[in-house]
């Protein structure tokens, strides 16, 4: 099974890129983030024509997550507990075959010390509770998506420049570590310790062309999923094509 995570930065704006990529890579499961559209206008038909079932959780203009799968998508749940008064379409979970997926578009946080930064830390704690209460980590659990957090300096093109800043601050990394402490493993790092593997590059500074990126899109795996994970790779080729997302797809392969 080949599973991908990809922040597409608008599924409708990026649809030609997404369709071409699906045909080229043909992953079995795809977790999308920042679809940026309501469920009723998600471009289902051309994706279904490629053999995918689709479950979405969208909102107009912002956020939005979706799971595509060649197999049946079962036990779907959307949002976080307590979202009734704070609905942002950032979380969708489901079962595909014997894998349990949780697709996240984590709050950006704007800047350290901002109200949105405090909200991000609270939101991550709610994610931790969701995983702890709903997911049996003795099963094959895959928590994936755009986390808007780097793990450490290896994930940052200029660690000193980013020290203590948003996406790289101690509190964000500690919040991510608390989620990992439930029993999750960084899928990429089980295969390589290499620095300089990035998944996001800023459009505004021509980050991709300059090699200035961050690794903020992750596969967090339960031990059972980790044991059958044979590779985690970033498809940087896609990021270099015409009219790309600012994120590259990340693909995990499972036996």
C-alpha positions in Angstrom: 0.0 0.0 0.0 1.3 3.5 -1.0 -0.1 6.4 1.0 0.4 10.1 0.4 -0.1 13.3 2.3 -0.3 16.5 0.4 -1.3 20.1 1.2 -2.6 21.0 -2.2 -3.3 24.7 -1.5 -6.8 24.7 -3.1 -8.0 21.5 -4.8 -9.9 23.4 -7.5 -7.0 25.7 -8.4 -4.6 22.8 -8.4 -6.9 20.2 -9.9 -4.9 19.7 -13.2 -1.8 19.1 -11.1 -3.6 16.8 -8.7 -5.1 14.7 -11.5 -1.7 14.4 -13.3 0.0 13.5 -10.1 -2.6 10.8 -9.2 -2.1 9.2 -12.6 1.6 9.3 -12.4 2.0 8.1 -8.8 -1.2 6.1 -8.4 -1.2 6.0 -4.6 -3.7 3.8 -2.8 -4.6 6.4 -0.2 -4.2 10.2 -0.3 -4.7 12.5 2.6 -5.2 16.1 1.4 -5.1 19.4 3.3 -6.1 23.0 2.4 -8.7 21.9 -0.1 -10.4 25.3 0.4 -13.9 24.5 -0.7 -17.2 23.3 0.6 -18.0 19.6 0.3 -20.7 20.2 -2.4 -18.2 21.9 -4.8 -15.3 19.5 -4.3 -14.3 18.2 -7.8 -15.3 14.6 -7.2 -16.1 13.3 -10.6 -12.6 13.6 -12.3 -11.0 12.1 -9.2 -13.6 9.3 -9.0 -12.9 8.6 -12.7 -9.4 7.6 -11.7 -10.8 5.0 -9.4 -10.9 6.8 -6.0 -13.5 6.9 -3.3 -13.7 10.3 -1.6 -14.5 11.6 1.9 -14.3 15.3 2.5 -14.6 17.8 5.3 -14.5 21.3 3.8 -15.2 24.9 4.2 -15.3 27.9 2.0 -12.0 29.6 1.1 -10.0 28.2 4.0 -8.8 24.9 5.5 -10.4 21.7 4.3 -9.3 18.1 4.4 -10.1 15.0 2.4 -9.2 11.3 2.1 -9.1 9.6 -1.3 -8.7 5.8 -1.5 -8.9 3.1 -4.1 -10.5 0.8 -1.4 -13.5 1.3 0.8 -13.3 4.2 3.2 -15.1 3.3 6.5 -15.7 4.6 10.0 -15.3 8.2 8.9 -15.2 10.9 11.5 -14.8 14.7 11.2 -13.5 17.4 13.4 -12.3 17.4 17.0 -14.4 16.8 20.2 -15.8 20.2 21.2 -15.8 21.6 17.7 -19.5 22.4 17.8 -18.7 26.0 18.8 -15.4 26.3 16.9 -15.8 24.6 13.5 -12.8 24.6 11.3 -12.4 21.9 8.7 -9.0 20.6 9.8 -9.5 17.0 10.9 -10.8 13.8 9.1 -10.2 10.2 10.1 -11.2 6.9 8.6 -10.3 3.3 8.2 -9.0 1.9 4.9 -8.4 -1.9 4.9 -6.6 -2.5 8.2 -5.1 0.9 8.5 -6.6 3.7 10.7 -5.9 7.1 9.2 -6.1 10.6 10.8 -5.6 13.4 8.4 -4.7 16.8 10.0 -4.3 20.3 8.8 -2.7 21.8 11.9 -3.2 25.5 12.8 -0.4 27.7 11.5 -0.3 29.9 14.6 0.7 33.2 12.8 3.6 34.1 15.1 4.9 33.2 18.5 2.9 35.0 21.2 -0.1 35.8 19.0 -3.6 34.7 20.0 -3.5 32.2 17.1 -0.3 30.7 18.5 -2.0 30.0 21.9 -4.9 28.6 20.0 -2.5 26.3 18.0 -1.0 24.9 21.2 -4.5 24.3 22.7 -5.6 22.7 19.4 -2.7 20.3 19.4 -3.6 19.2 22.9 -7.1 18.4 21.7 -5.6 16.3 18.9 -3.6 14.5 21.5 -6.7 13.7 23.4 -8.5 12.5 20.3 -5.8 10.1 19.4 -5.5 8.9 23.0 -9.3 8.3 23.3 -10.2 7.1 19.8 -7.2 5.3 18.3 -6.0 2.0 19.4 -2.2 2.3 18.9 -1.8 -1.5 18.9 -3.4 -1.3 15.4 -1.9 0.1 12.2 -2.4 3.8 12.9 -1.2 6.5 10.5 -1.5 10.2 11.7 -0.5 12.4 8.8 -0.9 15.8 7.2 0.5 19.3 7.3 1.6 19.8 10.9 3.0 23.3 10.5 5.8 22.2 12.9 9.4 21.0 12.4 10.8 18.4 14.6 14.4 19.7 14.9 17.2 21.6 13.2 17.5 18.9 10.5 14.1 20.0 9.2 15.1 23.6 8.7 17.3 25.2 6.0 18.7 27.9 8.3 18.2 26.7 12.0 19.6 29.9 13.5 17.4 32.2 11.5 14.3 30.2 12.5 15.3 29.6 16.1 12.3 30.2 18.4 10.1 31.4 15.5 6.7 30.0 14.4 6.9 26.4 13.0 10.1 26.0 15.0 9.4 27.2 18.5 10.1 25.1 21.6 6.4 25.1 22.7 5.2 23.8 19.3 7.8 21.1 19.2 7.0 20.1 22.8 3.3 19.9 21.8 4.2 17.6 18.9 6.4 15.5 21.2 3.5 15.0 23.6 1.5 13.6 20.7 4.5 11.3 19.8 4.7 10.2 23.4 1.4 8.3 22.9 3.4 5.8 21.0 4.0 7.2 17.6 7.1 7.1 15.4 8.3 9.7 12.8 8.0 7.6 9.7 10.7 9.4 7.7 13.3 9.3 10.5 13.0 5.5 10.9 14.6 5.4 7.4 17.1 8.2 7.4 18.8 10.7 9.7 19.7 13.0 6.8 19.2 16.7 7.2 17.8 18.9 4.5 14.8 16.9 3.5 12.0 19.5 3.1 8.3 19.4 2.2 7.4 23.1 2.1 9.1 26.1 0.4 7.8 29.7 0.6 6.5 31.1 -2.7 7.3 34.7 -1.6 11.0 34.1 -1.2 11.5 31.6 -4.1 12.3 29.1 -1.5 12.2 26.1 -3.7 14.6 27.6 -6.3 17.0 28.6 -3.5 16.7 25.3 -1.6 15.2 27.1 1.5 12.6 24.7 2.9 11.1 23.2 6.0 9.9 19.7 6.7 6.4 20.3 8.2 4.4 17.5 6.5 4.8 14.2 8.4 3.8 10.6 8.8 3.4 9.6 12.5 3.1 5.8 12.8 2.1 3.4 15.5 4.5 0.6 16.1 2.4 -1.8 14.0 2.3 0.6 11.1 6.0 1.4 11.5 7.0 -2.3 11.3 5.5 -2.6 7.8 6.7 0.9 6.5 9.4 0.3 4.0 9.9 3.9 2.8 8.9 7.5 3.2 9.8 9.9 0.4 9.2 13.5 -0.7 8.1 14.0 -4.3 10.1 17.1 -4.9 9.6 16.7 -8.7 6.0 17.7 -8.3 7.0 20.9 -6.4 9.1 21.9 -9.3 6.4 21.7 -12.0 4.2 24.5 -13.3 1.7 26.1 -10.9 2.5 23.8 -8.0 1.4 23.9 -4.4 3.9 25.3 -2.0 4.0 21.8 -0.4 5.4 18.7 -2.0 3.5 15.3 -1.6 5.0 12.9 0.8 4.6 9.2 0.1 4.8 6.3 2.6 5.0 2.7 1.4 3.7 -0.1 3.5 4.2 -3.9 2.9 
